[in-house]
């Protein structure tokens, strides 16, 4: 192995099955947390709900205590891109909220994120709905590329191709924050870019598990980290969206570890049928 090149962890089928269990617990916990999002609730309330769901399922949070992070989820609101710390902030109708969470079962990790607009359809800014929808579909385009591609770089190419092909105002794909390998730790090699690059990356191989997570913005790509040393915001205060799933690549295909149906419904338009482990 070349010096300076992080080693990719390739999982066995049994290890990926544990990760699938972790992913299903995470999916359910996020479902409950997202369902609780409404005007007047605090981001700290949402963190408590998510933590309670993990506890009931016998899972541990991989966010809590990670490099000192003080909560079980990241709650990033409006111009906050990632790593927002839950607390006393009261959510208002029309806020664009990204919730990012993870779980550990028997030492194996899962990681997933969703964006939601607070309130009902009448409270939505159409530009925010478009931002979230394109970010989400870009993620699915990347996941489909993991099934059909040869290299990790094909994922970023597919995300970039989808996002830049959409009619209307161009959205920015953040480059400072990328997806990653996942397994016995939350963040592992390789990096998974959300944009096209000359670097095709490592070859996709059975046993590889990746967290695919595009972050898109309505404005410029420059970001600032706040004084809490965690919360990342857009420099121009433009709103941001974040979607993420953990995906396993095995000998018979792929499965989205953090989706109850393995990704079947959203991958069907791409001609991809996930195969359970």
C-alpha positions as CSV (number, residue, x, y, z in Angstrom):
1,X,0.0,0.0,0.0
2,X,1.3,3.4,-0.9
3,X,2.2,5.7,2.0
4,X,-0.4,8.3,2.8
5,X,-3.2,6.4,1.1
6,X,-5.9,5.4,3.7
7,X,-6.9,1.8,3.5
8,X,-10.4,1.0,2.5
9,X,-12.3,-1.4,4.8
10,X,-14.1,-4.2,2.9
11,X,-16.9,-5.8,4.8
12,X,-18.0,-9.4,5.0
13,X,-21.6,-10.3,4.3
14,X,-22.2,-10.8,8.0
15,X,-20.8,-7.4,8.8
16,X,-22.9,-5.7,6.2
17,X,-26.0,-7.4,7.6
18,X,-25.2,-5.8,11.0
19,X,-24.9,-2.5,9.2
20,X,-28.2,-3.1,7.6
21,X,-29.8,-3.6,11.0
22,X,-28.1,-0.3,12.1
23,X,-29.4,1.4,9.0
24,X,-33.0,0.3,9.6
25,X,-32.9,1.5,13.2
26,X,-31.6,4.9,11.9
27,X,-34.2,5.1,9.2
28,X,-37.0,4.5,11.8
29,X,-35.5,7.0,14.2
30,X,-35.3,9.7,11.5
31,X,-38.8,9.0,10.4
32,X,-40.1,9.6,14.0
33,X,-37.9,12.7,14.3
34,X,-38.9,14.2,11.0
35,X,-42.6,13.6,11.8
36,X,-42.2,15.7,14.9
37,X,-40.9,18.7,13.0
38,X,-43.4,21.6,13.3
39,X,-43.4,25.3,14.1
40,X,-42.7,25.9,17.8
41,X,-40.6,22.8,18.4
42,X,-36.9,23.3,19.3
43,X,-34.0,21.6,17.7
44,X,-33.1,20.3,21.2
45,X,-36.5,18.7,21.4
46,X,-35.8,16.9,18.1
47,X,-32.5,15.7,19.4
48,X,-34.2,14.2,22.5
49,X,-36.8,12.4,20.3
50,X,-34.1,10.9,18.1
51,X,-32.0,9.9,21.2
52,X,-35.0,8.2,22.7
53,X,-35.7,6.2,19.5
54,X,-32.1,4.9,19.4
55,X,-32.3,3.9,23.1
56,X,-35.5,2.0,22.6
57,X,-34.0,0.1,19.7
58,X,-30.8,-0.8,21.6
59,X,-28.5,1.3,19.4
60,X,-25.9,3.9,20.3
61,X,-25.4,7.3,18.6
62,X,-22.2,7.7,16.6
63,X,-22.5,11.5,16.7
64,X,-22.7,12.0,20.5
65,X,-19.1,12.7,21.7
66,X,-17.6,12.5,18.2
67,X,-14.6,14.8,18.6
68,X,-16.6,16.4,21.4
69,X,-19.9,16.9,19.5
70,X,-22.6,17.4,22.2
71,X,-25.7,15.8,20.6
72,X,-27.1,12.8,18.8
73,X,-28.1,14.6,15.6
74,X,-27.0,17.7,13.7
75,X,-29.8,20.2,13.1
76,X,-28.8,22.7,10.4
77,X,-31.3,25.5,9.7
78,X,-31.6,27.7,6.6
79,X,-28.1,29.0,5.8
80,X,-26.5,26.4,8.1
81,X,-25.0,23.7,5.9
82,X,-23.9,21.0,8.2
83,X,-23.0,20.2,11.9
84,X,-25.6,22.5,13.5
85,X,-25.8,21.8,17.2
86,X,-29.3,21.2,18.6
87,X,-30.4,23.5,21.4
88,X,-33.0,26.2,22.3
89,X,-33.6,27.4,18.7
90,X,-37.3,27.4,18.0
91,X,-38.2,26.3,14.5
92,X,-40.5,28.6,12.5
93,X,-42.8,27.9,9.5
94,X,-40.8,28.1,6.3
95,X,-37.5,27.1,7.9
96,X,-35.4,24.7,5.8
97,X,-34.0,22.1,8.3
98,X,-31.5,19.4,7.6
99,X,-31.3,16.5,10.1
100,X,-28.2,14.3,10.1
101,X,-27.9,11.3,12.3
102,X,-26.2,8.0,12.8
103,X,-26.4,4.8,14.8
104,X,-24.1,2.0,16.0
105,X,-25.1,-1.7,16.4
106,X,-22.4,-4.2,17.6
107,X,-19.7,-1.7,16.6
108,X,-21.0,-1.1,13.0
109,X,-22.2,2.3,11.8
110,X,-24.9,3.9,9.7
111,X,-25.3,7.5,8.7
112,X,-28.1,9.4,7.0
113,X,-29.5,12.9,6.5
114,X,-32.7,14.5,5.3
115,X,-34.0,18.0,4.6
116,X,-37.5,19.1,5.6
117,X,-39.3,22.4,5.3
118,X,-41.1,23.3,8.5
119,X,-44.8,23.7,8.3
120,X,-47.2,22.8,5.5
121,X,-47.0,23.4,1.8
122,X,-48.4,26.9,2.2
123,X,-45.3,27.8,4.2
124,X,-42.8,26.6,1.6
125,X,-40.7,28.9,-0.5
126,X,-40.8,27.2,-3.9
127,X,-37.0,27.8,-4.3
128,X,-36.4,25.9,-1.1
129,X,-38.6,23.0,-2.2
130,X,-36.7,22.9,-5.5
131,X,-33.3,23.0,-3.7
132,X,-34.2,20.1,-1.4
133,X,-35.8,18.0,-4.2
134,X,-32.8,18.4,-6.5
135,X,-30.4,17.6,-3.7
136,X,-32.4,14.5,-2.9
137,X,-32.6,13.3,-6.5
138,X,-29.0,14.1,-7.0
139,X,-28.2,11.7,-4.1
140,X,-30.3,9.0,-5.8
141,X,-28.5,9.6,-9.1
142,X,-25.2,9.0,-7.3
143,X,-26.5,5.9,-5.6
144,X,-27.6,4.5,-9.0
145,X,-24.1,5.2,-10.3
146,X,-22.7,3.2,-7.5
147,X,-24.7,0.2,-8.8
148,X,-23.7,0.8,-12.4
149,X,-20.3,2.4,-12.2
150,X,-16.8,1.1,-12.0
151,X,-15.1,3.8,-9.8
152,X,-16.1,5.8,-6.8
153,X,-15.6,8.9,-9.0
154,X,-18.6,7.9,-11.1
155,X,-20.8,8.8,-8.1
156,X,-19.7,12.4,-8.1
157,X,-20.0,12.6,-11.9
158,X,-23.6,11.4,-11.7
159,X,-24.6,13.8,-9.0
160,X,-23.0,16.7,-10.9
161,X,-24.6,15.7,-14.2
162,X,-28.0,15.5,-12.6
163,X,-27.8,18.8,-10.7
164,X,-26.3,20.8,-13.5
165,X,-28.9,19.5,-16.0
166,X,-31.9,20.9,-14.1
167,X,-33.7,23.8,-15.7
168,X,-33.9,27.1,-13.8
169,X,-31.4,28.9,-11.6
170,X,-28.1,26.9,-11.2
171,X,-27.5,25.5,-7.7
172,X,-24.1,25.2,-6.2
173,X,-22.6,21.8,-5.1
174,X,-20.4,22.3,-2.1
175,X,-16.9,20.9,-2.5
176,X,-15.5,21.4,1.0
177,X,-17.7,18.6,2.5
178,X,-18.0,15.2,0.8
179,X,-19.3,11.7,1.4
180,X,-17.2,8.9,2.9
181,X,-16.6,5.3,3.5
182,X,-18.4,3.8,6.5
183,X,-18.2,0.6,8.5
184,X,-16.4,0.0,11.8
185,X,-16.1,3.8,12.1
186,X,-18.4,6.6,10.9
187,X,-15.9,8.3,8.6
188,X,-13.5,6.2,6.7
189,X,-11.8,6.0,3.3
190,X,-12.5,6.7,0.5
191,X,-13.8,10.2,0.1
192,X,-16.9,10.3,-2.1
193,X,-17.0,13.5,-4.1
194,X,-20.4,15.1,-4.9
195,X,-19.0,16.7,-8.1
196,X,-17.1,15.8,-11.2
197,X,-13.3,15.5,-10.9
198,X,-10.4,14.3,-12.9
199,X,-9.7,11.8,-10.1
200,X,-11.8,8.7,-10.8
201,X,-11.0,7.3,-7.3
202,X,-10.8,3.7,-6.2
203,X,-12.5,0.9,-8.0
204,X,-15.9,-0.1,-6.7
205,X,-15.6,-3.5,-5.1
206,X,-17.7,-5.9,-3.2
207,X,-17.6,-5.2,0.6
208,X,-17.4,-1.4,0.1
209,X,-19.9,0.7,2.0
210,X,-20.2,4.4,1.3
211,X,-22.2,7.3,2.7
212,X,-23.4,9.4,-0.3
213,X,-24.4,12.9,0.7
214,X,-24.7,15.9,-1.6
215,X,-25.0,19.3,-0.1
216,X,-26.4,22.0,-2.4
217,X,-26.8,25.8,-1.9
218,X,-28.9,28.4,-3.6
219,X,-26.0,30.9,-3.6
220,X,-22.2,30.9,-3.5
221,X,-20.0,28.0,-2.4
222,X,-18.0,29.9,0.3
223,X,-18.7,28.7,3.9
224,X,-17.8,29.8,7.4
225,X,-17.5,27.8,10.6
226,X,-19.1,29.6,13.5
227,X,-17.5,30.2,16.9
228,X,-18.9,26.9,18.3
229,X,-16.3,25.2,16.0
230,X,-19.0,23.0,14.5
231,X,-21.8,24.9,12.7
232,X,-21.0,25.5,9.0
233,X,-22.9,28.3,7.3
234,X,-22.9,29.8,3.8
235,X,-20.9,33.0,3.7
236,X,-23.7,34.8,1.7
237,X,-26.5,33.4,4.0
238,X,-28.1,31.5,1.1
239,X,-30.0,28.5,2.1
240,X,-28.7,24.9,1.9
241,X,-30.0,21.4,1.7
242,X,-28.4,18.0,2.6
243,X,-29.5,14.5,1.9
244,X,-27.5,11.3,2.7
245,X,-27.8,7.5,2.6
246,X,-25.4,4.7,3.5
247,X,-25.1,2.1,0.8
248,X,-23.5,-1.3,0.6
249,X,-21.9,-2.8,-2.5
250,X,-21.8,-6.6,-2.5
251,X,-21.3,-9.4,-4.9
252,X,-24.9,-9.4,-6.1
253,X,-25.6,-5.7,-6.2
254,X,-26.2,-2.8,-3.9
255,X,-28.6,-2.1,-1.1
256,X,-29.3,1.2,0.6
257,X,-28.7,0.4,4.2
258,X,-30.6,3.3,5.6
259,X,-33.8,2.9,3.5
260,X,-36.5,0.5,4.6
261,X,-37.0,-0.8,1.1
262,X,-33.3,-0.9,0.3
263,X,-33.8,2.0,-2.1
264,X,-36.2,0.0,-4.4
265,X,-38.7,2.7,-5.1
266,X,-36.4,5.6,-5.8
267,X,-33.8,3.5,-7.8
268,X,-36.5,1.9,-10.1
269,X,-36.5,4.9,-12.5
270,X,-32.7,4.3,-12.9
271,X,-33.2,0.7,-13.8
272,X,-31.6,-0.4,-10.6
273,X,-33.1,-3.1,-8.4
274,X,-31.4,-3.3,-5.0
275,X,-30.5,-6.8,-3.7
276,X,-30.7,-7.5,0.0
277,X,-27.7,-8.9,1.8
